[in-house]
Amino acid sequence: MKKILLVDDEEGIRFLYREEFLDEGYEVITASNGEEALVKFRSEVPDLVVLDIQMPGMNGIEVLRQMKMDRPDLPVVLSSAYQEFKQDLGTWASDEYVVKSSDMKELKETVRRLLG
């Protein structure tokens, strides 16, 4: 079973994503901020990370940079409510960029494709 680490500071988003990915047959770990995400990233060794960008403390771009230094081949999907972050050079290290939506079709398809 493939393991996904979901990182978002919004509890409702974490709950929604977790339930949807559990229904898809994935093991799901959640983190509410960048620091917690890095701890779980190192202890749980996920197969893929869905990562929010705007979080208090360490933002998603900083977390992405650290994760990719440790595991360059790890698929990371940045997920943000803001389209404009797509232009930020820091997001280019991610494998995909998905704008948050209540319709999770694009995110689910992206995760399925990246996990093969």
N, CA, C and O atoms as a GROMACS GRO file, in nm:
protein
  464
    1MET      N    1   0.085  -0.119   0.000
    1MET     CA    2   0.000   0.000   0.000
    1MET      C    3   0.089   0.124   0.000
    1MET      O    4   0.179   0.137   0.083
    2LYS      N    5   0.063   0.214  -0.092
    2LYS     CA    6   0.140   0.338  -0.103
    2LYS      C    7   0.100   0.435   0.009
    2LYS      O    8  -0.016   0.443   0.050
    3LYS      N    9   0.201   0.507   0.058
    3LYS     CA   10   0.182   0.598   0.171
    3LYS      C   11   0.194   0.743   0.126
    3LYS      O   12   0.290   0.781   0.060
    4ILE      N   13   0.092   0.824   0.164
    4ILE     CA   14   0.090   0.967   0.129
    4ILE      C   15   0.101   1.050   0.256
    4ILE      O   16   0.032   1.023   0.355
    5LEU      N   17   0.187   1.150   0.253
    5LEU     CA   18   0.195   1.248   0.361
    5LEU      C   19   0.123   1.374   0.314
    5LEU      O   20   0.162   1.436   0.215
    6LEU      N   21   0.016   1.410   0.386
    6LEU     CA   22  -0.063   1.530   0.355
    6LEU      C   23  -0.025   1.640   0.452
    6LEU      O   24  -0.031   1.620   0.573
    7VAL      N   25   0.015   1.755   0.401
    7VAL     CA   26   0.060   1.865   0.486
    7VAL      C   27  -0.024   1.989   0.454
    7VAL      O   28  -0.018   2.043   0.344
    8ASP      N   29  -0.103   2.033   0.553
    8ASP     CA   30  -0.185   2.153   0.536
    8ASP      C   31  -0.219   2.206   0.674
    8ASP      O   32  -0.248   2.130   0.766
    9ASP      N   33  -0.215   2.339   0.689
    9ASP     CA   34  -0.247   2.398   0.819
    9ASP      C   35  -0.397   2.406   0.845
    9ASP      O   36  -0.438   2.433   0.958
   10GLU      N   37  -0.479   2.382   0.743
   10GLU     CA   38  -0.624   2.387   0.760
   10GLU      C   39  -0.677   2.248   0.793
   10GLU      O   40  -0.664   2.155   0.713
   11GLU      N   41  -0.736   2.234   0.912
   11GLU     CA   42  -0.785   2.103   0.958
   11GLU      C   43  -0.888   2.045   0.862
   11GLU      O   44  -0.887   1.924   0.836
   12GLY      N   45  -0.977   2.128   0.809
   12GLY     CA   46  -1.080   2.080   0.717
   12GLY      C   47  -1.022   2.020   0.590
   12GLY      O   48  -1.072   1.919   0.540
   13ILE      N   49  -0.919   2.082   0.538
   13ILE     CA   50  -0.852   2.030   0.417
   13ILE      C   51  -0.785   1.898   0.448
   13ILE      O   52  -0.796   1.803   0.371
   14ARG      N   53  -0.714   1.890   0.562
   14ARG     CA   54  -0.649   1.764   0.600
   14ARG      C   55  -0.752   1.652   0.610
   14ARG      O   56  -0.728   1.541   0.563
   15PHE      N   57  -0.865   1.681   0.674
   15PHE     CA   58  -0.970   1.581   0.691
   15PHE      C   59  -1.024   1.535   0.556
   15PHE      O   60  -1.035   1.415   0.530
   16LEU      N   61  -1.059   1.631   0.470
   16LEU     CA   62  -1.115   1.599   0.338
   16LEU      C   63  -1.016   1.516   0.256
   16LEU      O   64  -1.053   1.411   0.204
   17TYR      N   65  -0.892   1.562   0.245
   17TYR     CA   66  -0.791   1.491   0.167
   17TYR      C   67  -0.767   1.351   0.224
   17TYR      O   68  -0.758   1.253   0.150
   18ARG      N   69  -0.757   1.343   0.356
   18ARG     CA   70  -0.731   1.213   0.421
   18ARG      C   71  -0.842   1.114   0.386
   18ARG      O   72  -0.814   1.002   0.344
   19GLU      N   73  -0.967   1.155   0.403
   19GLU     CA   74  -1.079   1.065   0.374
   19GLU      C   75  -1.081   1.023   0.227
   19GLU      O   76  -1.102   0.906   0.197
   20GLU      N   77  -1.060   1.117   0.139
   20GLU     CA   78  -1.062   1.087  -0.005
   20GLU      C   79  -0.951   0.989  -0.043
   20GLU      O   80  -0.974   0.896  -0.121
   21PHE      N   81  -0.830   1.009   0.011
   21PHE     CA   82  -0.720   0.920  -0.024
   21PHE      C   83  -0.730   0.784   0.045
   21PHE      O   84  -0.685   0.684  -0.010
   22LEU      N   85  -0.787   0.780   0.165
   22LEU     CA   86  -0.814   0.651   0.228
   22LEU      C   87  -0.911   0.571   0.141
   22LEU      O   88  -0.893   0.450   0.122
   23ASP      N   89  -1.015   0.638   0.090
   23ASP     CA   90  -1.112   0.572   0.001
   23ASP      C   91  -1.047   0.520  -0.127
   23ASP      O   92  -1.094   0.423  -0.187
   24GLU      N   93  -0.938   0.584  -0.168
   24GLU     CA   94  -0.866   0.542  -0.289
   24GLU      C   95  -0.769   0.426  -0.259
   24GLU      O   96  -0.707   0.372  -0.351
   25GLY      N   97  -0.757   0.388  -0.130
   25GLY     CA   98  -0.674   0.274  -0.094
   25GLY      C   99  -0.532   0.307  -0.052
   25GLY      O  100  -0.447   0.218  -0.045
   26TYR      N  101  -0.505   0.434  -0.022
   26TYR     CA  102  -0.372   0.474   0.023
   26TYR      C  103  -0.365   0.477   0.175
   26TYR      O  104  -0.466   0.497   0.242
   27GLU      N  105  -0.245   0.458   0.228
   27GLU     CA  106  -0.219   0.485   0.369
   27GLU      C  107  -0.192   0.634   0.377
   27GLU      O  108  -0.120   0.689   0.293
   28VAL      N  109  -0.248   0.702   0.477
   28VAL     CA  110  -0.238   0.848   0.484
   28VAL      C  111  -0.186   0.893   0.620
   28VAL      O  112  -0.235   0.851   0.724
   29ILE      N  113  -0.085   0.979   0.615
   29ILE     CA  114  -0.030   1.044   0.734
   29ILE      C  115  -0.054   1.193   0.714
   29ILE      O  116  -0.043   1.242   0.602
   30THR      N  117  -0.085   1.265   0.821
   30THR     CA  118  -0.108   1.409   0.808
   30THR      C  119  -0.014   1.488   0.897
   30THR      O  120   0.035   1.439   0.999
   31ALA      N  121   0.010   1.612   0.856
   31ALA     CA  122   0.088   1.706   0.936
   31ALA      C  123   0.025   1.844   0.918
   31ALA      O  124  -0.024   1.877   0.810
   32SER      N  125   0.027   1.924   1.025
   32SER     CA  126  -0.040   2.054   1.022
   32SER      C  127   0.055   2.172   0.997
   32SER      O  128   0.009   2.285   0.983
   33ASN      N  129   0.186   2.146   0.991
   33ASN     CA  130   0.281   2.253   0.963
   33ASN      C  131   0.411   2.194   0.908
   33ASN      O  132   0.429   2.073   0.906
   34GLY      N  133   0.500   2.282   0.865
   34GLY     CA  134   0.623   2.238   0.803
   34GLY      C  135   0.715   2.158   0.893
   34GLY      O  136   0.773   2.059   0.851
   35GLU      N  137   0.728   2.202   1.016
   35GLU     CA  138   0.816   2.133   1.109
   35GLU      C  139   0.767   1.990   1.136
   35GLU      O  140   0.846   1.895   1.134
   36GLU      N  141   0.637   1.976   1.161
   36GLU     CA  142   0.577   1.844   1.184
   36GLU      C  143   0.591   1.758   1.058
   36GLU      O  144   0.615   1.638   1.066
   37ALA      N  145   0.576   1.820   0.942
   37ALA     CA  146   0.588   1.747   0.815
   37ALA      C  147   0.726   1.686   0.800
   37ALA      O  148   0.739   1.571   0.758
   38LEU      N  149   0.830   1.761   0.833
   38LEU     CA  150   0.966   1.709   0.818
   38LEU      C  151   0.993   1.595   0.913
   38LEU      O  152   1.063   1.500   0.877
   39VAL      N  153   0.940   1.602   1.034
   39VAL     CA  154   0.956   1.491   1.130
   39VAL      C  155   0.888   1.365   1.075
   39VAL      O  156   0.948   1.258   1.076
   40LYS      N  157   0.764   1.379   1.028
   40LYS     CA  158   0.691   1.263   0.976
   40LYS      C  159   0.751   1.214   0.844
   40LYS      O  160   0.750   1.094   0.816
   41PHE      N  161   0.803   1.304   0.764
   41PHE     CA  162   0.869   1.269   0.638
   41PHE      C  163   0.987   1.176   0.666
   41PHE      O  164   1.009   1.079   0.594
   42ARG      N  165   1.062   1.206   0.769
   42ARG     CA  166   1.181   1.126   0.801
   42ARG      C  167   1.146   0.997   0.873
   42ARG      O  168   1.214   0.895   0.854
   43SER      N  169   1.042   0.998   0.957
   43SER     CA  170   1.007   0.877   1.033
   43SER      C  171   0.914   0.782   0.957
   43SER      O  172   0.924   0.661   0.975
   44GLU      N  173   0.826   0.834   0.875
   44GLU     CA  174   0.725   0.753   0.806
   44GLU      C  175   0.764   0.710   0.664
   44GLU      O  176   0.707   0.615   0.610
   45VAL      N  177   0.860   0.780   0.604
   45VAL     CA  178   0.909   0.752   0.468
   45VAL      C  179   0.792   0.735   0.368
   45VAL      O  180   0.768   0.625   0.318
   46PRO      N  181   0.722   0.846   0.338
   46PRO     CA  182   0.608   0.838   0.246
   46PRO      C  183   0.653   0.813   0.101
   46PRO      O  184   0.768   0.837   0.065
   47ASP      N  185   0.558   0.765   0.020
   47ASP     CA  186   0.584   0.744  -0.122
   47ASP      C  187   0.555   0.871  -0.203
   47ASP      O  188   0.603   0.886  -0.315
   48LEU      N  189   0.476   0.963  -0.144
   48LEU     CA  190   0.438   1.087  -0.210
   48LEU      C  191   0.396   1.188  -0.103
   48LEU      O  192   0.345   1.150   0.002
   49VAL      N  193   0.416   1.316  -0.132
   49VAL     CA  194   0.377   1.423  -0.039
   49VAL      C  195   0.285   1.520  -0.112
   49VAL      O  196   0.315   1.564  -0.223
   50VAL      N  197   0.172   1.554  -0.048
   50VAL     CA  198   0.085   1.662  -0.094
   50VAL      C  199   0.108   1.775   0.005
   50VAL      O  200   0.080   1.760   0.124
   51LEU      N  201   0.158   1.888  -0.043
   51LEU     CA  202   0.212   1.992   0.043
   51LEU      C  203   0.149   2.129   0.016
   51LEU      O  204   0.155   2.179  -0.096
   52ASP      N  205   0.090   2.187   0.119
   52ASP     CA  206   0.038   2.324   0.111
   52ASP      C  207   0.157   2.420   0.106
   52ASP      O  208   0.265   2.388   0.156
   53ILE      N  209   0.137   2.536   0.048
   53ILE     CA  210   0.246   2.634   0.041
   53ILE      C  211   0.237   2.734   0.157
   53ILE      O  212   0.334   2.753   0.229
   54GLN      N  213   0.121   2.797   0.174
   54GLN     CA  214   0.107   2.901   0.276
   54GLN      C  215   0.071   2.841   0.410
   54GLN      O  216  -0.043   2.802   0.434
   55MET      N  217   0.171   2.833   0.498
   55MET     CA  218   0.152   2.783   0.634
   55MET      C  219   0.229   2.873   0.729
   55MET      O  220   0.330   2.932   0.690
   56PRO      N  221   0.183   2.884   0.852
   56PRO     CA  222   0.259   2.962   0.949
   56PRO      C  223   0.392   2.894   0.980
   56PRO      O  224   0.404   2.771   0.971
   57GLY      N  225   0.491   2.971   1.014
   57GLY     CA  226   0.623   2.914   1.041
   57GLY      C  227   0.691   2.883   0.909
   57GLY      O  228   0.701   2.969   0.822
   58MET      N  229   0.737   2.761   0.895
   58MET     CA  230   0.806   2.718   0.774
   58MET      C  231   0.703   2.697   0.661
   58MET      O  232   0.610   2.618   0.676
   59ASN      N  233   0.720   2.768   0.550
   59ASN     CA  234   0.624   2.752   0.441
   59ASN      C  235   0.655   2.629   0.357
   59ASN      O  236   0.760   2.567   0.372
   60GLY      N  237   0.562   2.595   0.268
   60GLY     CA  238   0.574   2.474   0.189
   60GLY      C  239   0.694   2.471   0.096
   60GLY      O  240   0.749   2.364   0.070
   61ILE      N  241   0.735   2.586   0.047
   61ILE     CA  242   0.851   2.590  -0.043
   61ILE      C  243   0.978   2.554   0.032
   61ILE      O  244   1.065   2.484  -0.021
   62GLU      N  245   0.989   2.602   0.157
   62GLU     CA  246   1.105   2.565   0.240
   62GLU      C  247   1.104   2.416   0.271
   62GLU      O  248   1.208   2.350   0.267
   63VAL      N  249   0.986   2.363   0.302
   63VAL     CA  250   0.972   2.220   0.332
   63VAL      C  251   1.008   2.138   0.208
   63VAL      O  252   1.081   2.039   0.217
   64LEU      N  253   0.957   2.180   0.092
   64LEU     CA  254   0.988   2.112  -0.034
   64LEU      C  255   1.138   2.104  -0.057
   64LEU      O  256   1.191   1.998  -0.092
   65ARG      N  257   1.207   2.214  -0.037
   65ARG     CA  258   1.352   2.220  -0.057
   65ARG      C  259   1.423   2.116   0.030
   65ARG      O  260   1.511   2.044  -0.016
   66GLN      N  261   1.384   2.110   0.157
   66GLN     CA  262   1.450   2.016   0.249
   66GLN      C  263   1.418   1.871   0.213
   66GLN      O  264   1.505   1.785   0.219
   67MET      N  265   1.292   1.844   0.177
   67MET     CA  266   1.255   1.708   0.139
   67MET      C  267   1.331   1.662   0.016
   67MET      O  268   1.379   1.549   0.010
   68LYS      N  269   1.342   1.750  -0.084
   68LYS     CA  270   1.411   1.714  -0.208
   68LYS      C  271   1.562   1.698  -0.188
   68LYS      O  272   1.626   1.624  -0.262
   69MET      N  273   1.619   1.767  -0.088
   69MET     CA  274   1.761   1.746  -0.058
   69MET      C  275   1.782   1.606  -0.003
   69MET      O  276   1.882   1.541  -0.036
   70ASP      N  277   1.690   1.558   0.079
   70ASP     CA  278   1.700   1.424   0.138
   70ASP      C  279   1.662   1.314   0.039
   70ASP      O  280   1.726   1.209   0.033
   71ARG      N  281   1.556   1.339  -0.038
   71ARG     CA  282   1.503   1.237  -0.131
   71ARG      C  283   1.463   1.303  -0.263
   71ARG      O  284   1.346   1.332  -0.284
   72PRO      N  285   1.560   1.327  -0.351
   72PRO     CA  286   1.534   1.399  -0.475
   72PRO      C  287   1.426   1.334  -0.564
   72PRO      O  288   1.359   1.404  -0.640
   73ASP      N  289   1.410   1.203  -0.556
   73ASP     CA  290   1.315   1.133  -0.642
   73ASP      C  291   1.175   1.124  -0.584
   73ASP      O  292   1.084   1.073  -0.650
   74LEU      N  293   1.155   1.174  -0.462
   74LEU     CA  294   1.022   1.168  -0.400
   74LEU      C  295   0.925   1.259  -0.474
   74LEU      O  296   0.953   1.378  -0.491
   75PRO      N  297   0.810   1.205  -0.519
   75PRO     CA  298   0.710   1.292  -0.582
   75PRO      C  299   0.646   1.385  -0.479
   75PRO      O  300   0.597   1.340  -0.375
   76VAL      N  301   0.645   1.514  -0.509
   76VAL     CA  302   0.582   1.614  -0.422
   76VAL      C  303   0.484   1.695  -0.507
   76VAL      O  304   0.520   1.750  -0.612
   77VAL      N  305   0.359   1.700  -0.459
   77VAL     CA  306   0.256   1.779  -0.525
   77VAL      C  307   0.229   1.901  -0.438
   77VAL      O  308   0.182   1.887  -0.325
   78LEU      N  309   0.257   2.020  -0.490
   78LEU     CA  310   0.222   2.141  -0.417
   78LEU      C  311   0.075   2.170  -0.441
   78LEU      O  312   0.025   2.161  -0.553
   79SER      N  313   0.007   2.205  -0.332
   79SER     CA  314  -0.136   2.232  -0.338
   79SER      C  315  -0.161   2.364  -0.269
   79SER      O  316  -0.133   2.380  -0.150
   80SER      N  317  -0.214   2.459  -0.344
   80SER     CA  318  -0.236   2.591  -0.288
   80SER      C  319  -0.367   2.649  -0.340
   80SER      O  320  -0.412   2.615  -0.449
   81ALA      N  321  -0.425   2.736  -0.262
   81ALA     CA  322  -0.546   2.807  -0.305
   81ALA      C  323  -0.509   2.920  -0.400
   81ALA      O  324  -0.598   2.981  -0.461
   82TYR      N  325  -0.381   2.948  -0.414
   82TYR     CA  326  -0.337   3.064  -0.491
   82TYR      C  327  -0.265   3.023  -0.618
   82TYR      O  328  -0.158   2.962  -0.613
   83GLN      N  329  -0.323   3.056  -0.731
   83GLN     CA  330  -0.267   3.025  -0.863
   83GLN      C  331  -0.131   3.093  -0.884
   83GLN      O  332  -0.044   3.038  -0.950
   84GLU      N  333  -0.114   3.214  -0.826
   84GLU     CA  334   0.007   3.292  -0.854
   84GLU      C  335   0.137   3.228  -0.806
   84GLU      O  336   0.245   3.263  -0.854
   85PHE      N  337   0.128   3.134  -0.710
   85PHE     CA  338   0.252   3.068  -0.664
   85PHE      C  339   0.314   2.982  -0.774
   85PHE      O  340   0.432   2.948  -0.766
   86LYS      N  341   0.236   2.948  -0.875
   86LYS     CA  342   0.287   2.867  -0.986
   86LYS      C  343   0.405   2.937  -1.053
   86LYS      O  344   0.490   2.870  -1.112
   87GLN      N  345   0.410   3.069  -1.047
   87GLN     CA  346   0.517   3.145  -1.110
   87GLN      C  347   0.642   3.156  -1.022
   87GLN      O  348   0.747   3.198  -1.070
   88ASP      N  349   0.632   3.119  -0.896
   88ASP     CA  350   0.745   3.128  -0.802
   88ASP      C  351   0.849   3.021  -0.837
   88ASP      O  352   0.816   2.903  -0.847
   89LEU      N  353   0.973   3.063  -0.856
   89LEU     CA  354   1.079   2.969  -0.891
   89LEU      C  355   1.094   2.856  -0.790
   89LEU      O  356   1.133   2.745  -0.826
   90GLY      N  357   1.063   2.883  -0.664
   90GLY     CA  358   1.075   2.781  -0.560
   90GLY      C  359   0.982   2.664  -0.580
   90GLY      O  360   1.009   2.555  -0.530
   91THR      N  361   0.873   2.684  -0.652
   91THR     CA  362   0.777   2.574  -0.674
   91THR      C  363   0.822   2.481  -0.785
   91THR      O  364   0.768   2.372  -0.799
   92TRP      N  365   0.920   2.521  -0.864
   92TRP     CA  366   0.962   2.440  -0.978
   92TRP      C  367   1.025   2.307  -0.938
   92TRP      O  368   1.033   2.216  -1.020
   93ALA      N  369   1.069   2.294  -0.814
   93ALA     CA  370   1.127   2.168  -0.767
   93ALA      C  371   1.018   2.063  -0.741
   93ALA      O  372   1.049   1.944  -0.726
   94SER      N  373   0.893   2.106  -0.736
   94SER     CA  374   0.785   2.010  -0.715
   94SER      C  375   0.757   1.935  -0.844
   94SER      O  376   0.795   1.979  -0.953
   95ASP      N  377   0.691   1.820  -0.831
   95ASP     CA  378   0.657   1.741  -0.948
   95ASP      C  379   0.530   1.791  -1.014
   95ASP      O  380   0.514   1.779  -1.136
   96GLU      N  381   0.440   1.847  -0.935
   96GLU     CA  382   0.314   1.901  -0.986
   96GLU      C  383   0.268   2.015  -0.897
   96GLU      O  384   0.311   2.028  -0.782
   97TYR      N  385   0.180   2.098  -0.951
   97TYR     CA  386   0.121   2.209  -0.877
   97TYR      C  387  -0.028   2.204  -0.904
   97TYR      O  388  -0.071   2.218  -1.018
   98VAL      N  389  -0.108   2.185  -0.799
   98VAL     CA  390  -0.253   2.175  -0.813
   98VAL      C  391  -0.318   2.283  -0.729
   98VAL      O  392  -0.287   2.297  -0.610
   99VAL      N  393  -0.408   2.359  -0.788
   99VAL     CA  394  -0.482   2.460  -0.715
   99VAL      C  395  -0.593   2.391  -0.637
   99VAL      O  396  -0.667   2.310  -0.693
  100LYS      N  397  -0.604   2.423  -0.507
  100LYS     CA  398  -0.704   2.360  -0.421
  100LYS      C  399  -0.844   2.383  -0.475
  100LYS      O  400  -0.878   2.489  -0.528
  101SER      N  401  -0.925   2.279  -0.460
  101SER     CA  402  -1.063   2.285  -0.505
  101SER      C  403  -1.144   2.182  -0.428
  101SER      O  404  -1.090   2.082  -0.381
  102SER      N  405  -1.273   2.206  -0.414
  102SER     CA  406  -1.358   2.106  -0.349
  102SER      C  407  -1.375   1.984  -0.440
  102SER      O  408  -1.409   1.876  -0.392
  103ASP      N  409  -1.351   2.002  -0.570
  103ASP     CA  410  -1.350   1.890  -0.664
  103ASP      C  411  -1.208   1.835  -0.667
  103ASP      O  412  -1.117   1.899  -0.719
  104MET      N  413  -1.190   1.718  -0.612
  104MET     CA  414  -1.056   1.662  -0.596
  104MET      C  415  -1.011   1.579  -0.715
  104MET      O  416  -0.909   1.511  -0.707
  105LYS      N  417  -1.083   1.583  -0.824
  105LYS     CA  418  -1.052   1.500  -0.940
  105LYS      C  419  -0.909   1.522  -0.989
  105LYS      O  420  -0.835   1.425  -1.009
  106GLU      N  421  -0.868   1.649  -1.009
  106GLU     CA  422  -0.734   1.677  -1.060
  106GLU      C  423  -0.627   1.627  -0.963
  106GLU      O  424  -0.528   1.566  -1.005
  107LEU      N  425  -0.646   1.652  -0.834
  107LEU     CA  426  -0.546   1.609  -0.735
  107LEU      C  427  -0.537   1.456  -0.731
  107LEU      O  428  -0.426   1.402  -0.729
  108LYS      N  429  -0.650   1.388  -0.730
  108LYS     CA  430  -0.649   1.240  -0.727
  108LYS      C  431  -0.582   1.182  -0.852
  108LYS      O  432  -0.503   1.089  -0.843
  109GLU      N  433  -0.613   1.238  -0.968
  109GLU     CA  434  -0.552   1.191  -1.092
  109GLU      C  435  -0.401   1.214  -1.091
  109GLU      O  436  -0.324   1.130  -1.137
  110THR      N  437  -0.359   1.328  -1.039
  110THR     CA  438  -0.216   1.361  -1.031
  110THR      C  439  -0.145   1.261  -0.940
  110THR      O  440  -0.039   1.209  -0.976
  111VAL      N  441  -0.201   1.235  -0.823
  111VAL     CA  442  -0.141   1.140  -0.729
  111VAL      C  443  -0.135   1.001  -0.791
  111VAL      O  444  -0.032   0.935  -0.783
  112ARG      N  445  -0.243   0.957  -0.852
  112ARG     CA  446  -0.248   0.824  -0.914
  112ARG      C  447  -0.139   0.812  -1.021
  112ARG      O  448  -0.070   0.711  -1.028
  113ARG      N  449  -0.125   0.915  -1.103
  113ARG     CA  450  -0.024   0.913  -1.210
  113ARG      C  451   0.119   0.909  -1.154
  113ARG      O  452   0.203   0.832  -1.201
  114LEU      N  453   0.145   0.992  -1.052
  114LEU     CA  454   0.280   0.998  -0.995
  114LEU      C  455   0.319   0.870  -0.921
  114LEU      O  456   0.436   0.833  -0.918
  115LEU      N  457   0.220   0.802  -0.862
  115LEU     CA  458   0.250   0.678  -0.791
  115LEU      C  459   0.248   0.556  -0.882
  115LEU      O  460   0.285   0.446  -0.842
  116GLY      N  461   0.203   0.579  -1.006
  116GLY     CA  462   0.204   0.473  -1.107
  116GLY      C  463   0.118   0.358  -1.067
  116GLY      O  464   0.109   0.260  -1.141
   0.00000   0.00000   0.00000
